[in-house]
């Protein structure tokens, strides 16, 4: 079963996100209190724990949730394989996949240390279609 490992937020763009127990997701906006929230297509970012495990295995075992600046760390679902337009029920919310990966303008500290970063290739972005609360441990379900 796919699930939420962690919810992560930050006050400013360009910094690691800090795990929180739960967060309020606002329709057509994103996560309350997160720097990336707003009226655009990249309201929420997701990265699979399995993707982060690749970097851990490459020499950074200390990597933790939020270090890739992802809002939701997932487990049990290959988020990078979901087509754009896929709808997900995550906790009380419904979100739609709007972008797979992103351009990496300035290589992060992780890239400089191990020579790779998975977020630009395997991270995804969603838009919040139906708001609600999401907490660590909540299930993630692909819906039609």
C-alpha positions as CSV (number, residue, x, y, z in Angstrom):
1,X,0.0,0.0,0.0
2,X,1.3,3.4,-0.9
3,X,1.6,5.9,2.0
4,X,2.9,9.3,3.1
5,X,6.2,8.9,5.0
6,X,6.5,12.6,5.8
7,X,5.0,16.0,5.2
8,X,7.7,18.7,4.9
9,X,7.4,22.5,4.7
10,X,9.7,25.5,4.6
11,X,9.2,29.2,5.1
12,X,11.6,30.2,2.3
13,X,12.2,28.8,-1.2
14,X,15.6,27.2,-1.8
15,X,16.0,25.7,1.6
16,X,15.5,22.2,3.0
17,X,12.0,21.5,4.3
18,X,11.3,20.5,7.8
19,X,9.0,17.5,8.6
20,X,5.7,18.3,10.3
21,X,3.2,15.8,11.8
22,X,0.4,17.0,9.5
23,X,-0.5,19.9,7.2
24,X,-3.5,21.7,5.8
25,X,-3.7,21.6,2.0
26,X,-5.7,24.4,0.4
27,X,-7.6,24.0,-2.8
28,X,-5.8,25.7,-5.8
29,X,-3.1,27.0,-3.4
30,X,-1.0,24.2,-1.8
31,X,0.2,23.7,1.7
32,X,-0.6,26.3,4.3
33,X,2.6,27.9,5.5
34,X,4.8,26.5,2.7
35,X,7.0,28.9,0.6
36,X,6.0,27.1,-2.7
37,X,2.2,27.5,-2.2
38,X,0.4,29.7,-4.6
39,X,-1.8,29.9,-7.7
40,X,0.4,27.9,-10.1
41,X,0.9,24.4,-11.3
42,X,3.7,23.4,-8.8
43,X,1.8,23.8,-5.5
44,X,3.1,20.5,-3.9
45,X,6.2,18.4,-4.6
46,X,6.5,14.7,-4.0
47,X,9.5,12.4,-4.0
48,X,9.5,8.6,-3.3
49,X,11.5,7.4,-0.4
50,X,12.8,4.8,-2.8
51,X,14.4,7.6,-4.9
52,X,16.1,9.1,-1.8
53,X,17.4,5.6,-1.0
54,X,19.5,5.7,-4.2
55,X,21.3,8.8,-2.9
56,X,21.7,7.1,0.6
57,X,23.3,4.1,-1.1
58,X,25.6,6.4,-3.2
59,X,27.3,7.6,-0.1
60,X,24.9,9.9,1.8
61,X,23.2,7.7,4.4
62,X,22.3,10.7,6.5
63,X,19.8,12.0,3.9
64,X,16.4,12.5,5.6
65,X,12.8,13.5,4.7
66,X,12.7,17.1,3.3
67,X,16.4,17.3,2.3
68,X,15.4,17.3,-1.4
69,X,12.9,20.1,-0.6
70,X,10.0,17.8,-1.2
71,X,6.6,18.5,0.4
72,X,5.5,14.9,0.6
73,X,7.9,11.9,0.9
74,X,6.1,8.8,-0.3
75,X,6.6,5.0,0.0
76,X,5.3,2.2,-2.2
77,X,4.4,4.2,-5.3
78,X,6.7,5.2,-8.2
79,X,5.6,8.8,-8.4
80,X,7.9,9.5,-11.3
81,X,6.1,7.0,-13.5
82,X,2.6,8.6,-13.0
83,X,1.5,10.4,-16.1
84,X,0.6,14.1,-16.0
85,X,-3.1,14.4,-15.3
86,X,-3.1,11.5,-12.8
87,X,-5.3,12.2,-9.8
88,X,-4.2,11.1,-6.4
89,X,-6.2,10.8,-3.1
90,X,-3.7,11.7,-0.4
91,X,-5.2,11.8,3.1
92,X,-8.3,14.0,2.8
93,X,-7.0,15.7,-0.4
94,X,-7.3,15.1,-4.1
95,X,-4.3,16.3,-6.1
96,X,-3.5,16.2,-9.8
97,X,0.0,15.5,-11.2
98,X,1.1,18.6,-13.2
99,X,4.8,18.1,-13.8
100,X,7.4,15.3,-13.7
101,X,10.9,16.4,-12.7
102,X,12.3,19.9,-13.0
103,X,15.3,21.7,-14.4
104,X,18.1,22.0,-11.8
105,X,19.4,25.6,-12.2
106,X,22.0,25.4,-9.4
107,X,23.2,22.0,-8.3
108,X,22.3,21.4,-4.7
109,X,24.7,20.3,-1.9
110,X,23.6,16.7,-2.5
111,X,24.6,16.9,-6.1
112,X,28.0,18.3,-5.3
113,X,28.7,15.7,-2.6
114,X,27.6,12.5,-4.5
115,X,27.5,13.8,-8.1
116,X,23.8,13.2,-8.5
117,X,20.4,14.4,-7.3
118,X,17.2,12.5,-7.9
119,X,14.7,15.3,-7.4
120,X,15.1,16.8,-10.9
121,X,14.4,13.4,-12.5
122,X,12.1,11.6,-10.1
123,X,10.3,14.3,-8.2
124,X,6.8,15.3,-9.3
125,X,4.5,18.3,-8.8
126,X,0.8,18.4,-8.1
127,X,-2.0,20.9,-7.9
128,X,-4.5,20.6,-5.0
129,X,-8.0,20.0,-6.5
130,X,-9.7,19.3,-3.1
131,X,-8.2,20.6,0.1
132,X,-7.9,18.9,3.5
133,X,-5.5,17.6,6.1
134,X,-2.6,15.2,5.2
135,X,-0.6,13.5,7.9
136,X,2.4,11.1,7.9
137,X,1.0,7.6,7.6
138,X,-1.9,8.5,5.4
139,X,-2.6,6.4,2.3
140,X,-2.0,7.4,-1.3
141,X,-4.4,6.1,-3.9
142,X,-4.5,6.7,-7.7
143,X,-8.1,7.5,-8.6
144,X,-9.9,7.6,-12.0
